[in-house]
Amino acid sequence: MPIDTDPAWITVRQAAVLEGVTQGLIYRRCMPTYPATIVWKQTPRGRLIDLRSLSPKAHKAWVLQQLKLAWERRYGSSQPVTEHDPQVTAALSIPLSQREVVFKRLRVLRRAEENHRKLGYLRREDYLKELTQEERTSVRTILRWESLYKKGGLAALANRRPGPPHAGHVSLRTWMKTWVERDWVWSKLTKVECYRSLVDKVEHLDPQHKKYHVPSRTTVSRFIGELGPVLHAYREGPEAVKRVFKGVYRAMGPNAKVLSEYCAERSGVAP
């Protein structure tokens, strides 16, 4: 497939947006001195980045962009499509077990947005009351969902667990997360093997542990568990990917398979 049409290859600017960093940092991560080097190619269009060699954060952001575009192609949407939408990025935190709940609520919200006058209702309140009878909910609940969706997108429609939000794995550097993701998703190593691989890498880079802190096995295991249903599906194989993208898989086209296989080389400049 020509580079110009291969969705796996993106510009440096696009990579920077997905990672949430400067373009200069993307160039530095392309250097062989970066532990989880980004794969790139020089083309007449300039430098192109293989998005599969980016971090898990970038992969989640990219996948959700594709999901949003596919949803709009499949079901239609009045929302503008932007290159990077923080609300869409947050949606990857939705557990697979809650996906049905989230999209049911989204469907109700889409119905609530319809022009009530064209449907024969003088007041929106009357239309919503009728809608609640069909959807077995309440007007107050629909209004609450609307507020949540405006503030936090799809992720805000999920059932929330009690307690403060998780602080994240602060002991894992970005390159460490990328290294673990590559081992887990594409090399299909076990959690123990992923941990040992990361420890070996840290020991090789910094034997005296002056620059990098060796994370615990529990930290690595928890990080793998929180990669999200989409990235876990790519580890499992094509059928799992189809299931996780149920409803929009065909609309995603070739983009649905981009993360199915890793790039030609683990790191460095692709051939």
C-alpha positions as CSV (number, residue, x, y, z in Angstrom):
1,M,0.0,0.0,0.0
2,P,1.5,3.4,-0.9
3,I,2.6,5.5,2.0
4,D,0.4,8.4,1.0
5,T,-2.7,6.2,1.5
6,D,-1.6,4.0,4.3
7,P,-3.4,5.1,7.5
8,A,-0.6,3.8,9.7
9,W,1.7,6.7,8.5
10,I,0.9,10.2,9.9
11,T,2.7,13.5,9.9
12,V,4.9,14.7,12.7
13,R,2.3,17.3,13.6
14,Q,-0.4,14.7,13.8
15,A,1.8,12.5,16.0
16,A,2.5,15.5,18.3
17,V,-1.2,16.2,18.7
18,L,-2.0,12.6,19.6
19,E,0.9,12.5,22.1
20,G,0.0,15.9,23.5
21,V,3.6,17.1,23.1
22,T,5.6,19.4,20.8
23,Q,6.8,18.4,17.4
24,G,10.4,18.9,18.6
25,L,9.8,16.2,21.2
26,I,8.5,13.8,18.5
27,Y,11.8,14.4,16.5
28,R,13.8,13.6,19.7
29,R,11.9,10.4,20.2
30,C,12.8,9.4,16.7
31,M,16.5,9.3,17.7
32,P,18.1,6.0,18.6
33,T,19.0,7.3,22.0
34,Y,15.3,7.3,23.0
35,P,14.5,3.9,24.7
36,A,11.3,3.2,22.8
37,T,12.3,4.8,19.5
38,I,9.6,6.0,17.1
39,V,9.6,4.4,13.6
40,W,9.7,7.0,10.8
41,K,10.3,7.4,7.1
42,Q,11.5,10.4,5.1
43,T,9.3,11.0,2.1
44,P,8.6,13.8,-0.5
45,R,5.9,14.9,2.0
46,G,8.5,15.2,4.7
47,R,9.0,12.9,7.7
48,L,6.1,10.4,8.3
49,I,5.6,8.6,11.6
50,D,4.4,5.1,12.0
51,L,1.6,5.6,14.6
52,R,2.0,2.0,15.8
53,S,5.3,3.0,17.3
54,L,3.8,5.8,19.4
55,S,2.7,5.6,23.0
56,P,-0.5,3.9,24.4
57,K,-1.8,7.4,25.0
58,A,-1.5,8.3,21.3
59,H,-3.0,4.9,20.2
60,K,-6.1,5.5,22.4
61,A,-6.5,9.0,21.1
62,W,-6.2,7.9,17.5
63,V,-8.6,4.9,17.9
64,L,-11.2,7.2,19.4
65,Q,-10.8,9.6,16.5
66,Q,-11.5,6.8,14.1
67,L,-14.5,5.6,16.3
68,K,-16.0,9.1,16.2
69,L,-15.5,9.4,12.5
70,A,-17.0,5.9,11.9
71,W,-19.9,6.7,14.2
72,E,-20.7,9.9,12.2
73,R,-20.4,8.0,8.9
74,R,-22.7,5.2,10.2
75,Y,-25.2,7.1,12.2
76,G,-24.7,10.8,11.4
77,S,-23.8,13.5,13.9
78,S,-24.1,17.3,14.1
79,Q,-20.9,17.5,16.1
80,P,-17.9,18.9,14.2
81,V,-15.0,16.5,13.6
82,T,-11.7,17.9,15.0
83,E,-8.2,16.5,14.8
84,H,-8.0,16.1,18.5
85,D,-11.0,16.1,20.8
86,P,-10.2,15.7,24.6
87,Q,-13.7,14.5,25.2
88,V,-13.4,11.7,22.7
89,T,-9.9,10.8,24.0
90,A,-11.5,10.4,27.5
91,A,-14.0,7.9,26.1
92,L,-11.5,5.1,26.0
93,S,-11.8,4.8,29.7
94,I,-15.2,3.2,29.2
95,P,-15.0,-0.5,30.3
96,L,-16.3,-3.0,27.7
97,S,-18.9,-4.0,30.3
98,Q,-20.4,-0.4,30.2
99,R,-20.3,0.1,26.5
100,E,-23.9,-1.0,26.0
101,V,-25.1,1.4,28.7
102,V,-23.2,4.3,27.3
103,F,-24.5,3.9,23.7
104,K,-28.0,3.3,25.0
105,R,-27.8,6.6,26.8
106,L,-26.3,8.3,23.7
107,R,-29.2,6.9,21.6
108,V,-31.7,8.5,24.0
109,L,-29.9,11.8,23.8
110,R,-29.9,11.7,20.0
111,R,-33.7,11.2,20.2
112,A,-34.0,14.0,22.7
113,E,-32.3,16.4,20.3
114,E,-34.9,15.9,17.6
115,N,-37.1,18.9,16.6
116,H,-40.1,18.4,18.9
117,R,-42.2,20.8,16.8
118,K,-41.8,18.7,13.7
119,L,-42.9,15.7,15.7
120,G,-46.1,17.5,16.7
121,Y,-45.2,18.7,20.2
122,L,-45.6,22.4,21.1
123,R,-43.2,22.1,24.1
124,R,-40.0,20.1,24.4
125,E,-41.1,19.1,27.9
126,D,-44.1,17.3,26.4
127,Y,-41.9,15.5,23.9
128,L,-39.4,14.4,26.6
129,K,-42.2,13.1,28.8
130,E,-43.4,10.9,25.9
131,L,-39.9,9.8,25.2
132,T,-39.3,8.8,28.9
133,Q,-42.3,6.5,28.6
134,E,-40.7,4.7,25.7
135,E,-37.2,4.6,27.1
136,R,-38.3,3.8,30.7
137,T,-36.5,6.7,32.2
138,S,-37.3,10.2,33.5
139,V,-37.0,13.8,32.2
140,R,-34.6,14.6,35.0
141,T,-32.4,11.7,34.1
142,I,-32.3,12.8,30.4
143,L,-31.4,16.3,31.4
144,R,-28.7,15.0,33.6
145,W,-27.2,12.9,30.8
146,E,-27.3,15.9,28.5
147,S,-25.3,17.9,31.1
148,L,-22.8,15.1,31.6
149,Y,-22.3,14.6,27.9
150,K,-21.7,18.3,27.2
151,K,-19.1,18.4,29.9
152,G,-17.3,15.1,29.4
153,G,-18.4,13.4,26.2
154,L,-19.1,9.6,25.9
155,A,-17.0,8.8,28.9
156,A,-19.2,10.9,31.2
157,L,-22.2,8.7,30.3
158,A,-20.7,5.6,32.0
159,N,-21.7,4.6,35.5
160,R,-19.2,6.1,37.9
161,R,-17.4,4.1,40.6
162,P,-17.4,5.8,44.0
163,G,-14.2,7.4,45.3
164,P,-11.6,9.8,43.9
165,P,-10.1,9.2,40.4
166,H,-7.0,7.0,40.0
167,A,-3.8,9.0,40.1
168,G,-2.2,6.9,37.3
169,H,1.1,5.1,37.2
170,V,3.4,8.0,37.9
171,S,6.5,5.6,38.2
172,L,6.1,4.6,34.5
173,R,7.8,6.9,32.1
174,T,6.2,7.4,28.7
175,W,8.8,5.2,27.0
176,M,8.2,2.5,29.6
177,K,4.5,2.4,28.9
178,T,5.3,2.2,25.2
179,W,7.7,-0.6,25.8
180,V,5.2,-2.6,27.8
181,E,2.4,-2.0,25.3
182,R,4.6,-3.4,22.5
183,D,5.4,-6.5,24.5
184,W,1.8,-7.1,25.6
185,V,-0.2,-6.2,22.4
186,W,2.1,-7.3,19.6
187,S,4.6,-9.6,21.1
188,K,1.8,-11.2,23.2
189,L,4.0,-11.7,26.2
190,T,2.5,-12.6,29.6
191,K,2.3,-9.9,32.3
192,V,5.3,-11.5,34.0
193,E,7.3,-11.5,30.8
194,C,6.4,-7.9,30.1
195,Y,7.6,-7.0,33.5
196,R,10.9,-8.9,33.1
197,S,11.4,-7.3,29.6
198,L,11.0,-3.8,31.1
199,V,13.3,-4.6,34.0
200,D,15.9,-5.9,31.6
201,K,15.6,-2.7,29.5
202,V,16.0,-0.5,32.5
203,E,19.0,-2.4,33.8
204,H,20.6,-2.2,30.3
205,L,20.0,1.6,30.1
206,D,20.8,2.5,33.7
207,P,22.6,-0.3,35.7
208,Q,23.1,2.1,38.6
209,H,19.5,3.2,38.7
210,K,20.5,6.9,38.7
211,K,18.2,7.9,35.9
212,Y,15.4,5.4,35.9
213,H,13.4,3.9,38.7
214,V,12.6,0.2,38.4
215,P,8.8,-0.1,38.6
216,S,7.2,-2.9,40.6
217,R,5.6,-5.9,39.0
218,T,2.2,-4.8,40.4
219,T,2.6,-1.4,38.8
220,V,3.3,-3.0,35.4
221,S,0.4,-5.5,35.8
222,R,-2.0,-2.7,36.7
223,F,-0.9,-0.6,33.8
224,I,-1.5,-3.5,31.4
225,G,-5.0,-4.0,32.9
226,E,-5.8,-0.4,32.2
227,L,-4.7,-0.3,28.6
228,G,-8.4,-0.5,27.7
229,P,-10.7,-2.9,25.8
230,V,-9.6,-1.7,22.4
231,L,-5.9,-2.4,22.8
232,H,-6.6,-5.7,24.6
233,A,-8.7,-6.6,21.6
234,Y,-5.8,-6.1,19.2
235,R,-3.8,-8.5,21.3
236,E,-6.5,-11.2,21.1
237,G,-6.9,-11.0,17.3
238,P,-9.3,-10.0,14.4
239,E,-12.5,-11.4,15.9
240,A,-12.0,-9.6,19.2
241,V,-11.4,-6.3,17.2
242,K,-14.6,-6.9,15.3
243,R,-16.5,-7.4,18.6
244,V,-15.0,-4.3,20.3
245,F,-15.9,-2.1,17.3
246,K,-19.4,-3.7,17.0
247,G,-21.7,-1.4,15.0
248,V,-19.0,0.7,13.3
249,Y,-16.4,-1.9,12.3
250,R,-17.3,-1.7,8.6
251,A,-17.6,2.1,8.7
252,M,-14.0,2.3,10.0
253,G,-12.7,0.6,6.9
254,P,-9.0,-0.2,6.7
255,N,-8.4,2.0,9.8
256,A,-9.8,-0.8,12.0
257,K,-6.9,-3.0,11.1
258,V,-4.0,-0.5,11.5
259,L,-3.0,-1.6,15.0
260,S,-3.4,-5.3,14.2
261,E,0.3,-5.8,13.5
262,Y,3.3,-3.9,14.7
263,C,5.6,-2.1,12.3
264,A,8.5,-3.8,10.5
265,E,11.1,-3.2,13.2
266,R,10.8,-2.8,16.9
267,S,12.5,0.6,16.9
268,G,14.5,2.8,14.6
269,V,14.0,3.8,11.0
270,A,11.6,1.6,9.1
271,P,13.0,0.0,5.9
